[in-house]
Amino acid sequence: MVIIDLRQVMAAILTFSMFIMLGNMIKRDHIDPLFETVQPRASNNKFQVSKATDVRLVEESYGPWQEHYKPAKHCWKKPAIKGKDQSNCYIFFSLTQGPEFHASQVANVVEVARRVGTATLALPDIKGTKFGEKKSFGDVYDVNNFVTTLKGLVRVDKNPPIDLSNSSLPIVRIPESVSEDLIDSEIVPIFRVKRNLRIVTSFESSPRTKAKENNLASSYRCTAMFESLKLQVELQELVDSTVASLRSLSQKSKGRFVAVDLRAEMMQKKACQEADASSKRCYDGNEMAEFLTRIGFKEQVIVYLTQTGWQGDFLKEFRNAFPNTFTKDVIMPAYAKAKFLNSEIPEYERFIDFHICSQGDVFVPAVMGRFYASVVGQRVASGRTQVFVPAKKVGASNDSADDYLSLYLQKKNHDAHSCFC
């Protein structure tokens, strides 16, 4: 016979009830942005205040959203390659400086390998921000996709000869978007003598904005830039799950969210601190909040911020204006934070930010630099053309969001427009 202690039963019921109440409190205060407590007041909103609960659903549209978008079509065809078989001569390179630079580096080296005619491309490594720090290509990108995508354009060797990898190879520095004339005049002669080279791409301070003609050369570049670099499976799943979480939090705005590239370290850079009013290129948290409000976004909108964590008062005004703002460390599961945020490789954060900003329904950069330009290229490919750039204008209170559409999209002068229609 089982003896039931009524006191234990009551204690269990009270404990269970307490957990339910705590869960509802957390959900209401930190997770569920679809409800808000309001004071009774006159309102034109389609959802009326409930007298019983004093809670109403917020309005369906929180800002100037693009209702529909569709991925752009390729303007290029993968060229059929005819020529000599590739030999045991190698071209080596490394991916450096972050995801916003990687696609251009791959495109440059593919163009060189194709032009010299017989070179095999060694699978690159990825250099970190600290001297001597590097990781393998497969730590970040899908190796098989890289090799398969470039098949027919250039041969890629996953495991180049160790003696060559560790040797002091001739280094050839080339500019961003290297031309065929430069390859023929400066690189081909060196390659014929040395047979193995290391290519380093030197970037200008500002990204290129002029689209190239849609010729054979750009068809190589388009394939390399927009198809060869896919995240490795675990990292891609993390990005996808984070985006899915943001969309689930914004059900009343049809799953849409704003991605804002705003980080504390950005504001500390010399270029931001020295910018004057006439050539302002960096905007702080208060200015970004004012801008989003001015172009029509409401306080209930879901915002993804590239900042990791909250540091002091840096984002206080922004969070006050848009309380439903989330950072990656809040949304990501614990196992992912331990591996990708708390690791000794800080670059993982930028890969996550880059791909979430590329997928957001709206993208707003606080700094007009390389990251912004590269994200725009990815968004051109996917048809997500809502990129709004902050600016201070006279009479701006009456401006619409379209007045601040990125010039890359207004003028269609981004390199990506030579690849996508």
Buried (B, 14 or more C-beta within 10 A) or exposed (E): EEEEEEEEEEEEEEEEEEEEEEEEEEEBEEBBBBBBEBEEEEEEEEEEBEEEEEEBBBBEBBBBBEEEEEEBEBBBEBBEEEEEEBEEBBBBBBBBBBBBBBBBBBBBBBBBBBBBBBBBBBBBBBBBEEEEEBBEBBBBBBBEBBBEBBEEBBBBBEEBEEEBEEEEBEEBEBEBBBBBEBBEEBBBEEBEEEBBBBBBBEBEEEBBEEBBEBEEBBBBBBBBBBBBBBBBEEBBEBBBBBBEBBBEBBBBBEBBBBBBBBBBEBBEEEEBEEBEEEEBBBBBBBBBBBBBBBBBBBBBBBBBBBBBEBEEEBBEBBBEBBBBBBBBBBBBEEEBBEBBBEEEBBBBBBBBBBBBBBBBBBBBBBBBBBBBBBBBBBBBBBBBBBBBBBEEEEEBEEBEBEEBBBBBBEEEBBBBBBBBE
